[in-house]
Amino acid sequence: MLETFYSLAGGFGVALTPENLMYCLIGAALGTLVGVLPGLSPVTTIAMLLPITFKMPAVASLIMLTGIYYGAHHAGSTTAIMMNMPGEPTSVVICIDGHPMARQGRAGPALCISALGSFFAGVVSVGIIALFSPPLAIVARSFGPVEYASMIVLALVAVAVITSESAVTTISMAVLGLLLGTIGTDVSTGLMRFTLGVHQLDDGLNFVAVAVGLFALAQITSNLTGNTTRVVIDKVTGLIPTKADLKASWGPIWRGTALGSAIGVFPGTGPLIASFASYSMERRLAKDPSRFGKGAIEGVAGPEASNNAATFTHFIPMLTLGIPAGAPMALMLAALMIQGVTAGPQLMAQHPDLFWGVIASMFIGNAMLLILNLPLVGIWIRLLAVPYRFLYPLVLVCCCIGVYSVNNSSFDVLFAAGVCVVGYLFVKLECSPAPLILGLILEPMLEDNFRRALLISRGDATVFVTRPISAAILLATIGLVVVFCAPALRRKATHGVTEGVD
């Protein structure tokens, strides 16, 4: 405990340098902007800014990217409350009771409780990262290639089956990502694989181009084809909640923080599931459940705290195991790889300034967000009037410049445009690109660890089920598939029987 305190104190020394403090503010401000403006997402923004991190110090780049991620989740409730339109998917639940509060003239208390709940949950969950990441990293050091290969499979399957109603579709996307990851030079043999004679693919697919095309460019194209008209129907008249509001919110904030912190640790879960779980829990615990949906402040406090807590603890698998728990974490893992930093059990030992500096910056960023989201709420609401026809050309130009600057290659820009077409088709077919990105990033790790495991076992594949930890991980993977696929199979079987009777 004392060692953790000293390490965190050193992290504050890193985070409070003028440069890192500036990047923390930039990340928090950009994240707030992204969270407030519907149609933009932290994944899109991080993908767009990935090329910039090439020229930045590793600590500063990760501080900025993490600020964008948790800042967007912190601010997504603003439009949910004011416009019944969540700035982020994780704020969908806030619409249920937050917008009715705004229509009743209580937008101020709803926004205040939302910001205070996010701040409290953020501070507690960052403390959890600081306390539990070091022992988890020590445990992870006992993992060998067998355990890592099994863990990567679990992460891919978990993201696929938990985050979507169609497990088959998302597992297929993850497999497609793994296959795309094999393109390029085989490190073990030196042979070219699936490059089709295009020498620009010798080093594999340009991850930045793929990420920008799938997320940023495809999202722009999708939004331009949809209805982007937005009308603000309410104004903030006062931010101070009553004593009754504070009393009613305190319990949900505590419970939401605990629930979100626990859920966020597991791959494939994250803030969206945490916010829905918290809302369901608060409704079950309420003395009068009929109040929910009509402006119950507990329906804002609990889900918002749970959402923010899960946002922070989602970093634990990526930092301690080197395995991203979702698409944003995959992009941040790519940012570390760009800097030549390997996330995982050795991160704290090899780059303590980076690990503890980022953790300390999260505390600082939380305080910044409290200031950005309460006193400046009027400014953010007015920004919603900015027409998308002015916003998207700027984003598009930044994306193209960013992709080009990685290798100074026009091929990468054209490749990103081609990926955009595929990404737009994915949007129309309702296929999430997140599993594909995870598969693309994790493929080299999975292939390397799988090969090493077979070399160590002299080609005996049963090593994956004879080693206890690996066997337990694979059993958990199978259990996830069964639990989430069984209801769909049962519904299909029932539908078939019904048609037969007819």
C-alpha positions in Angstrom: 0.0 0.0 0.0 2.8 2.5 0.9 4.7 1.6 -2.2 1.6 2.3 -4.3 1.2 5.7 -2.6 4.8 6.6 -3.4 4.4 5.5 -7.0 1.2 7.5 -7.4 2.9 10.6 -5.9 5.6 10.1 -8.6 2.8 9.9 -11.1 1.4 13.2 -10.0 4.9 14.7 -10.5 4.8 13.5 -14.1 1.1 14.5 -14.8 1.6 18.0 -13.3 4.3 19.0 -15.7 3.1 21.9 -17.9 3.2 19.8 -21.1 1.3 16.8 -19.7 -1.2 19.1 -17.9 -1.9 20.9 -21.2 -2.5 17.5 -23.0 -4.8 16.4 -20.1 -6.9 19.6 -20.6 -6.9 19.1 -24.4 -8.1 15.5 -24.0 -10.8 16.4 -21.4 -12.0 19.4 -23.5 -12.1 17.3 -26.8 -13.8 14.5 -24.9 -16.5 16.8 -23.6 -17.0 18.2 -27.1 -17.3 14.7 -28.5 -19.7 13.6 -25.8 -21.9 16.7 -26.3 -22.1 16.5 -30.1 -24.3 13.5 -31.1 -22.9 11.6 -34.1 -19.3 11.8 -32.9 -17.8 9.1 -30.7 -14.5 8.7 -28.7 -13.5 5.8 -31.0 -13.9 8.0 -34.1 -11.9 10.9 -32.4 -9.1 8.6 -31.1 -8.8 7.0 -34.5 -8.6 10.4 -36.2 -5.9 11.6 -33.7 -3.8 8.4 -33.8 -1.4 9.8 -36.4 -0.7 12.8 -34.3 0.6 10.6 -31.5 3.6 9.6 -33.7 5.2 13.0 -32.9 4.3 13.1 -29.3 5.9 11.7 -26.1 4.3 8.4 -25.1 3.1 9.7 -21.7 1.5 12.8 -23.3 -0.2 10.9 -26.1 -1.8 8.4 -23.8 -2.9 11.1 -21.3 -4.6 13.0 -24.2 -6.3 9.9 -25.6 -7.5 8.7 -22.2 -8.9 12.1 -21.6 -10.9 12.0 -24.8 -12.3 8.6 -23.8 -13.5 9.3 -20.3 -14.3 12.9 -21.1 -16.8 11.8 -23.8 -18.5 9.3 -21.4 -18.6 12.1 -18.7 -20.3 14.6 -21.0 -22.7 12.3 -23.0 -25.5 12.9 -20.5 -25.8 16.6 -21.4 -27.7 16.1 -24.6 -29.5 13.1 -23.2 -31.0 15.4 -20.5 -31.5 18.5 -22.6 -32.6 17.0 -25.9 -33.6 13.4 -25.2 -30.7 12.5 -27.6 -27.7 10.8 -26.0 -24.3 12.2 -27.0 -22.9 8.7 -26.4 -24.7 5.3 -26.6 -23.8 4.8 -22.9 -26.1 7.7 -22.1 -29.2 6.2 -23.6 -30.4 5.2 -20.1 -30.0 8.8 -18.9 -32.7 9.9 -21.4 -35.4 7.8 -19.6 -35.5 10.0 -16.5 -33.1 12.8 -17.3 -35.2 14.3 -20.1 -38.5 14.2 -18.1 -36.6 16.1 -15.4 -35.6 18.7 -18.0 -39.2 19.0 -19.2 -40.3 19.6 -15.6 -37.9 22.5 -15.4 -35.3 20.5 -13.4 -32.6 20.2 -16.0 -30.1 22.0 -13.6 -30.3 19.4 -10.8 -30.2 16.6 -13.3 -27.0 17.9 -14.9 -25.5 18.7 -11.5 -26.2 15.2 -10.0 -24.9 13.6 -13.3 -21.6 15.6 -13.1 -21.1 15.0 -9.4 -21.9 11.3 -9.7 -19.5 11.0 -12.6 -16.8 12.8 -10.6 -17.2 10.6 -7.5 -17.3 7.4 -9.6 -14.3 8.5 -11.5 -12.2 9.2 -8.4 -13.1 5.9 -6.8 -12.6 3.8 -9.9 -9.2 5.4 -10.6 -8.3 4.6 -7.0 -9.2 1.0 -7.7 -6.9 1.0 -10.8 -4.1 2.3 -8.7 -4.7 -0.3 -5.9 -5.4 -3.4 -7.9 -3.4 -3.1 -11.1 0.0 -3.8 -9.4 -1.1 -7.1 -7.8 -2.9 -8.1 -11.0 0.2 -7.4 -13.0 2.2 -9.6 -10.6 -0.2 -12.5 -11.1 -0.1 -11.9 -14.9 3.7 -12.4 -14.8 3.0 -16.1 -14.1 1.2 -16.4 -17.4 3.0 -18.2 -20.2 2.2 -18.3 -24.0 -0.5 -20.9 -23.4 -2.4 -18.7 -20.9 -2.0 -15.6 -23.1 -3.3 -17.3 -26.2 -6.3 -18.6 -24.3 -6.9 -15.1 -22.7 -6.8 -13.5 -26.1 -9.4 -16.0 -27.4 -11.6 -15.2 -24.3 -11.3 -11.4 -25.0 -12.3 -11.8 -28.6 -15.3 -14.0 -27.8 -16.4 -11.9 -24.9 -16.5 -8.7 -26.9 -18.3 -10.6 -29.7 -21.1 -12.3 -27.7 -21.7 -9.7 -25.0 -21.8 -6.5 -27.0 -24.3 -7.6 -29.7 -27.5 -9.5 -30.1 -26.0 -11.4 -33.1 -23.1 -13.4 -31.7 -22.6 -15.2 -35.0 -22.1 -11.8 -36.8 -19.7 -10.4 -34.3 -17.6 -13.6 -34.0 -17.4 -13.6 -37.8 -16.2 -10.0 -37.7 -13.5 -11.0 -35.1 -12.4 -13.9 -37.3 -12.2 -11.5 -40.3 -10.0 -9.2 -38.2 -7.7 -12.1 -37.4 -7.5 -13.1 -41.0 -6.7 -9.5 -42.1 -4.0 -9.5 -39.4 -2.1 -12.3 -41.2 -1.5 -10.0 -44.2 2.1 -9.0 -44.6 5.5 -10.6 -43.8 5.5 -13.7 -41.6 8.0 -12.8 -38.9 9.0 -16.5 -38.3 9.6 -17.5 -42.0 10.1 -14.2 -43.8 7.5 -15.2 -46.4 5.0 -12.7 -47.8 1.4 -13.6 -47.0 -1.7 -12.5 -49.0 -0.1 -9.2 -50.2 -1.3 -9.8 -53.8 2.0 -8.3 -55.0 1.3 -4.9 -53.5 4.5 -4.0 -51.8 2.8 -1.4 -49.6 1.2 -4.3 -47.7 4.6 -6.0 -47.0 4.4 -4.7 -43.4 0.8 -5.6 -43.0 -2.3 -3.4 -43.1 -1.8 0.1 -41.9 -3.7 0.1 -38.7 -4.2 3.8 -38.6 -5.8 3.8 -42.1 -8.0 0.9 -41.2 -9.2 2.5 -38.0 -9.8 5.9 -39.6 -11.6 4.3 -42.5 -13.8 2.0 -40.4 -14.7 4.5 -37.7 -14.1 8.2 -38.7 -14.8 8.2 -42.4 -17.6 5.5 -42.3 -19.2 7.4 -39.4 -19.1 10.7 -41.4 -20.6 9.0 -44.4 -23.4 7.4 -42.3 -24.3 10.6 -40.6 -24.4 12.6 -43.8 -27.0 10.2 -45.2 -29.2 10.5 -42.1 -31.2 13.3 -40.4 -29.0 15.6 -38.5 -31.5 18.2 -37.5 -31.4 19.0 -33.7 -33.6 21.2 -31.6 -32.8 22.2 -28.0 -36.2 22.3 -26.2 -35.2 23.3 -22.7 -32.8 25.7 -21.0 -30.9 25.4 -17.7 -32.4 27.6 -15.1 -30.4 26.5 -12.0 -27.8 23.9 -11.2 -28.2 23.5 -7.4 -30.0 20.3 -6.4 -32.2 20.2 -3.3 -31.4 18.4 -0.1 -34.0 15.8 -1.1 -32.2 15.3 -4.5 -28.9 14.8 -2.8 -30.3 12.4 -0.3 -32.0 10.4 -3.0 -28.9 10.3 -5.2 -26.2 9.4 -2.7 -27.1 5.7 -2.4 -27.5 5.1 -6.2 -24.2 6.9 -6.8 -22.4 4.5 -4.4 -24.1 1.4 -5.8 -23.5 2.5 -9.4 -19.9 3.1 -8.7 -19.4 -0.3 -7.1 -21.3 -2.1 -9.9 -19.7 -0.2 -12.7 -16.2 -0.7 -11.3 -16.8 -4.5 -11.2 -18.4 -4.8 -14.6 -15.7 -2.6 -16.4 -12.9 -5.0 -15.5 -14.2 -7.8 -17.8 -13.6 -7.7 -21.6 -16.7 -7.2 -23.7 -18.7 -5.4 -21.0 -18.0 -1.8 -20.4 -19.9 1.4 -19.7 -23.1 0.6 -21.8 -23.8 -2.6 -20.0 -22.9 -1.1 -16.6 -25.4 1.8 -17.1 -28.3 -0.5 -18.0 -27.4 -2.8 -15.1 -27.4 0.1 -12.6 -30.7 1.4 -13.9 -32.3 -2.0 -13.6 -30.9 -2.4 -10.0 -32.2 1.0 -8.9 -35.6 0.3 -10.2 -35.8 -3.0 -8.4 -34.6 -1.4 -5.1 -36.9 1.6 -5.3 -39.9 1.8 -2.9 -42.0 3.2 -5.8 -40.7 1.8 -9.1 -43.5 3.7 -10.9 -41.6 6.9 -10.5 -38.9 5.7 -13.0 -39.4 7.0 -16.5 -41.2 10.1 -15.1 -38.2 12.0 -13.8 -36.7 10.0 -10.9 -33.3 11.4 -10.1 -32.1 8.0 -9.0 -32.4 7.0 -12.7 -29.9 9.6 -13.5 -27.5 9.3 -10.5 -27.0 5.5 -10.5 -26.5 4.8 -14.3 -24.2 7.9 -14.7 -22.0 6.8 -11.8 -21.9 3.2 -13.1 -21.1 4.4 -16.7 -18.2 6.5 -15.5 -16.8 3.8 -13.1 -16.8 1.2 -15.9 -15.1 3.7 -18.2 -12.1 3.8 -16.0 -11.8 0.2 -14.8 -12.0 -0.8 -18.5 -8.3 0.3 -18.6 -7.2 -2.5 -16.2 -7.1 -5.4 -18.7 -5.2 -3.3 -21.3 -2.6 -1.9 -18.9 -2.0 -5.0 -16.8 -2.5 -7.8 -19.3 -2.0 -6.0 -22.7 -5.4 -7.2 -23.8 -7.9 -4.5 -24.8 -11.4 -4.9 -23.4 -13.0 -2.9 -26.3 -12.5 -0.9 -29.4 -11.3 2.3 -27.6 -8.8 0.3 -25.6 -7.6 -1.4 -28.8 -6.9 2.0 -30.3 -5.0 3.1 -27.2 -3.0 -0.2 -27.3 -2.1 0.7 -30.9 -1.0 4.1 -29.7 1.4 2.5 -27.2 2.6 0.1 -29.9 3.3 3.1 -32.1 5.5 4.5 -29.4 7.3 1.2 -29.0 5.7 0.5 -25.5 4.4 -2.9 -24.7 1.4 -3.0 -22.5 1.1 -5.8 -20.0 2.6 -7.1 -16.8 6.0 -5.4 -17.4 4.6 -2.0 -18.1 4.8 -0.8 -14.5 8.4 -2.0 -14.1 9.7 -0.8 -17.5 7.7 2.4 -17.9 6.6 3.5 -14.4 6.4 7.2 -15.4 3.9 6.3 -18.1 1.7 4.0 -16.0 1.5 6.2 -12.9 1.6 9.4 -14.9 -1.6 8.3 -16.8 -3.3 7.2 -13.6 -2.5 10.5 -11.9 -3.8 12.4 -14.9 -7.1 10.6 -14.6 -7.6 12.2 -11.1 -6.7 15.6 -12.6 -8.9 15.1 -15.7 -11.9 14.3 -13.5 -11.5 17.6 -11.7 -11.2 19.4 -15.1 -14.4 17.7 -16.3 -16.3 18.9 -13.3 -15.4 22.5 -14.3 -16.0 21.9 -18.0 -19.4 20.3 -17.6 -21.1 22.5 -15.0 -20.2 26.2 -15.3 -19.7 25.9 -19.1 -22.9 23.8 -19.8 -24.5 26.8 -21.6 -21.6 26.9 -24.1 -21.8 23.2 -24.9 -25.6 23.5 -25.4 -25.1 26.3 -27.9 -22.5 24.3 -29.8 -25.3 21.9 -30.7 -26.5 24.4 -33.2 -23.4 24.1 -35.3 -24.6 22.5 -38.6 -22.9 19.2 -39.6 -22.2 20.5 -43.0 -19.6 22.8 -41.4 -18.2 20.2 -39.0 -17.6 17.2 -41.3 -15.4 18.8 -43.9 -13.0 19.8 -41.2 -13.0 16.3 -39.7 -12.5 14.8 -43.2 -9.5 17.0 -44.0 -7.9 16.2 -40.6 -8.4 12.4 -41.2 -6.8 12.5 -44.6 -3.8 14.6 -43.3 -3.4 12.3 -40.4 -3.4 9.1 -42.4 -1.0 10.6 -45.0 1.4 11.8 -42.3 2.1 8.3 -40.9 4.1 7.1 -43.9 3.9 10.2 -46.2 2.0 7.8 -48.5 -1.0 8.7 -50.8 -1.6 4.9 -51.0 -2.7 4.9 -47.3 -5.2 7.7 -47.9 -6.7 5.8 -50.9 -6.7 2.6 -48.7 -8.5 4.4 -45.9 -11.1 5.6 -48.5 -11.6 2.0 -49.6 -12.0 0.8 -46.0 -14.6 3.6 -45.6 -16.8 2.0 -48.2 -16.5 -1.3 -46.4 -17.2 0.4 -43.1 -20.3 2.1 -44.5 -21.6 -1.3 -45.6 -21.0 -2.6 -42.1 -23.0 0.3 -40.7 -25.9 -0.5 -43.0 -25.7 -4.2 -42.3 -25.5 -3.4 -38.5 -22.2 -5.2 -38.2 -20.0 -3.6 -35.5 -16.4 -3.0 -36.6 -15.1 -3.2 -33.0 -14.5 -7.0 -33.1 -12.7 -6.6 -36.4 -10.4 -4.0 -35.0 -9.7 -6.2 -31.9 -8.9 -9.1 -34.1 -6.6 -7.1 -36.3 -4.6 -5.8 -33.3 -4.6 -9.1 -31.3 -3.7 -11.4 -34.3 0.1 -10.9 -34.0 -0.1 -11.6 -30.2 -2.3 -14.6 -30.7 -0.2 -16.1 -33.5 3.0 -15.5 -31.6 1.8 -17.0 -28.3 0.1 -19.9 -30.1 3.3 -20.8 -32.0 5.4 -20.4 -28.8 3.0 -22.6 -26.9 3.3 -25.4 -29.5 7.1 -25.1 -29.7 7.3 -25.5 -25.9 4.9 -28.5 -25.9 6.6 -29.9 -29.0 3.5 -29.7 -31.1 1.1 -31.1 -28.5 -2.1 -29.0 -28.8 -3.6 -30.6 -25.6 -1.4 -28.3 -23.6 -4.2 -25.7 -23.9 -6.5 -27.9 -21.9 -4.0 -29.7 -19.6 -2.7 -26.5 -18.0 -5.2 -25.5 -15.3 -5.4 -21.7 -15.9 -5.6 -22.1 -19.7 -8.3 -24.8 -19.3 -10.3 -22.5 -16.9 -10.1 -19.6 -19.4 -11.3 -21.8 -22.3 -14.1 -23.2 -20.2 -15.2 -19.6 -19.4 -15.1 -18.9 -23.1 -17.3 -21.8 -23.9 -19.6 -20.9 -21.1 -20.0 -17.3 -22.5 -20.9 -18.7 -25.9 -23.5 -21.1 -24.4 -25.1 -18.5 -22.1 -25.5 -15.8 -24.8 -26.3 -18.0 -27.7 -28.7 -20.5 -26.0 -31.7 -18.0 -25.8 -31.4 -17.2 -29.5 -31.3 -20.9 -30.4 -34.3 -21.6 -28.1 -36.3 -18.8 -29.8 -35.4 -20.2 -33.2 -36.5 -23.7 -32.2 -39.8 -22.4 -30.7 -40.4 -20.4 -33.9 -39.8 -23.5 -36.0 -42.2 -25.6 -33.9 -44.9 -22.9 -34.1 -44.6 -22.8 -37.9 -44.9 -26.5 -38.1 -48.1 -26.5 -36.1 -49.5 -23.8 -38.3 
